């Protein structure tokens, strides 16, 4: 559980640093929506992969989804 929290914090920092590059608010919103879209696609791929690998991929995409909303 601790590693999932650390992964979420790392994703928040990365997304925040990437969004600092853009000065326009529209590009920042688009960047956040792009990460949400990537996490949703990874979530559906995790069902296709299945097993423990799919469960790990699902945990990573939930962490990315939460980080994109927070950042």
N, C-alpha and C positions, 0 to 999 in steps of 0.2 A: 504494500500500500504506500509505503514511503517513497518508493521509486516512482510510482505514478504521480505523486505530488511534485517530486523533483522534476520529472519530465514535463509536467504542466507549467511549472515555473520557467523552465528553459524555453519552452515554446512561447510563453508570454514575453520573455526578454527578446527572443529572436524576432517575433512579430512586431514588437514595439520599436526595435532598432531599425527594422526594414521600413516601418511606416514613418520614421523620422526623416528618411531620405526624401519623401514626397512632401511638398509644401501645400499642395492642393488637397482640400478635404474630400473631394470626389474620388481622387485616386486612393486615399487612405481607406475610404469605405469600400471601394472596389477590391482592394487588397484583402481586407477582412472577409468580404464575401467570397473571394477566391479560396481562402483557407477553409471557410465553411464548406464550400462545394467539394474541395479535395477530401475533407474529413468524411463527408457523407458518402462519397464514392468509395473511399477506403473501408467504410463501415459495411457497405454491401459486398465488397470484395472479400471481407473477412468471413462472411457466411459461405462464400464459394470455396475458400481455402479450407475452412473447417478445422477441427482438431485444436490442439494447443496453439499451433501457429496462428490460426484464425482468431483465437481468444486473445492472444497477445497483440495482434493487429487491431482488433476491436478496441482494446484498452488504449492503444496509441492514438487511434482516431478519436475516441471520446476525449482524451486529453487535449488533442489538437482543436477539437470543436469547442471545448471550454475555454481554451486559451484565446481563440479567435474572438470570442464574445467579450472576454475580459479586456483584451488589448484593443 
